[in-house]
């Protein structure tokens, strides 16, 4: 399984970013996909999930600001992040739920 996350960067508070993750080595359409994040000195934190049936769920901390979507034709999962806050700054990872596989992630930094 290979995971290639991208789209991170530096943004001001209140701004937006769209993260992408291309997945290979699995039957993407048959897998629930998760986004996690990890800030320096903190444990990895679940952010959002999208099921094979396209049903999303969100952590309370991002609900109403983040949107998870998927494109099975492109074996990709996305995370649209709006109204970003400094506390959203972290390395963001995508992962297929049934596999214990983590890519390199993508760094998101939010300046106040």
C-alpha positions as CSV (number, residue, x, y, z in Angstrom):
1,X,0.0,0.0,0.0
2,X,1.3,3.4,-0.9
3,X,-0.1,6.8,0.2
4,X,0.9,10.1,-1.3
5,X,-0.5,13.1,0.5
6,X,-0.1,16.6,-0.8
7,X,-1.6,20.1,-0.6
8,X,-0.3,21.2,2.7
9,X,1.4,24.6,3.2
10,X,1.5,27.8,5.2
11,X,-1.8,29.7,5.5
12,X,-3.1,32.5,7.6
13,X,-5.8,31.9,10.2
14,X,-9.2,31.9,8.5
15,X,-7.8,30.7,5.2
16,X,-8.3,27.4,3.3
17,X,-6.3,24.5,2.1
18,X,-7.3,21.4,0.1
19,X,-5.4,18.2,0.9
20,X,-5.2,15.3,-1.5
21,X,-4.1,11.7,-1.0
22,X,-3.5,9.3,-3.8
23,X,-3.7,5.6,-2.8
24,X,-2.2,2.7,-4.6
25,X,-1.9,-1.0,-3.9
26,X,-5.4,-1.6,-2.7
27,X,-8.9,-1.7,-4.2
28,X,-9.6,1.9,-3.2
29,X,-13.3,1.9,-3.8
30,X,-13.7,-0.9,-1.3
31,X,-12.0,0.9,1.6
32,X,-13.1,3.3,4.2
33,X,-10.5,6.2,4.3
34,X,-9.4,8.2,7.3
35,X,-7.6,11.5,7.7
36,X,-5.5,11.9,10.9
37,X,-3.2,14.7,12.1
38,X,-0.3,15.0,14.5
39,X,1.0,18.2,15.9
40,X,4.4,18.4,17.5
41,X,4.4,16.9,21.0
42,X,0.9,15.6,20.6
43,X,-0.6,12.2,19.9
44,X,-2.0,11.5,16.4
45,X,-5.6,12.6,16.3
46,X,-8.4,11.4,14.1
47,X,-9.9,14.1,11.9
48,X,-12.4,12.6,9.4
49,X,-13.6,9.4,7.8
50,X,-15.4,8.6,4.5
51,X,-16.8,5.2,4.0
52,X,-17.0,3.1,0.9
53,X,-20.6,4.4,0.6
54,X,-19.4,8.0,0.7
55,X,-20.7,8.6,4.2
56,X,-18.5,11.2,6.1
57,X,-17.9,11.7,9.8
58,X,-15.9,14.3,11.5
59,X,-14.1,15.1,14.7
60,X,-16.0,17.7,16.7
61,X,-13.0,20.0,16.4
62,X,-13.3,20.3,12.6
63,X,-17.0,19.7,12.1
64,X,-18.5,22.5,10.0
65,X,-15.1,23.6,8.7
66,X,-13.6,20.5,7.0
67,X,-15.1,18.4,4.3
68,X,-13.9,14.9,3.3
69,X,-14.6,13.6,-0.2
70,X,-13.3,10.8,-2.4
71,X,-12.9,10.1,-6.1
72,X,-12.8,6.3,-6.7
73,X,-11.8,6.8,-10.3
74,X,-8.6,8.5,-9.2
75,X,-8.1,6.4,-6.1
76,X,-7.9,9.6,-4.1
77,X,-9.3,11.1,-1.0
78,X,-9.5,14.8,-0.2
79,X,-9.8,17.1,2.8
80,X,-11.1,20.6,2.2
81,X,-10.2,22.7,5.1
82,X,-11.8,26.1,5.6
83,X,-11.7,28.7,8.4
84,X,-8.4,27.3,9.5
85,X,-7.2,28.0,13.0
86,X,-3.6,27.9,14.4
87,X,-4.5,24.7,16.3
88,X,-5.2,23.0,13.0
89,X,-1.5,23.1,12.3
90,X,-0.1,19.6,12.1
91,X,1.1,16.9,9.7
92,X,-1.9,15.4,8.1
93,X,-2.1,11.7,7.1
94,X,-4.5,9.7,5.1
95,X,-4.9,6.0,5.7
96,X,-7.2,3.2,4.7
97,X,-8.9,2.0,7.8
98,X,-8.3,-1.7,7.5
99,X,-4.6,-1.3,7.0
100,X,-2.0,-0.1,9.4
101,X,-0.1,2.0,6.8
102,X,1.0,5.6,7.1
103,X,2.6,7.7,4.4
104,X,4.8,10.7,4.9
105,X,1.9,13.0,5.4
106,X,1.6,16.7,4.4
107,X,2.5,19.6,6.7
108,X,-0.1,22.3,7.4
109,X,0.9,25.4,9.2
110,X,-1.6,28.1,10.2
111,X,-0.3,31.5,11.3
112,X,-2.3,33.7,13.6
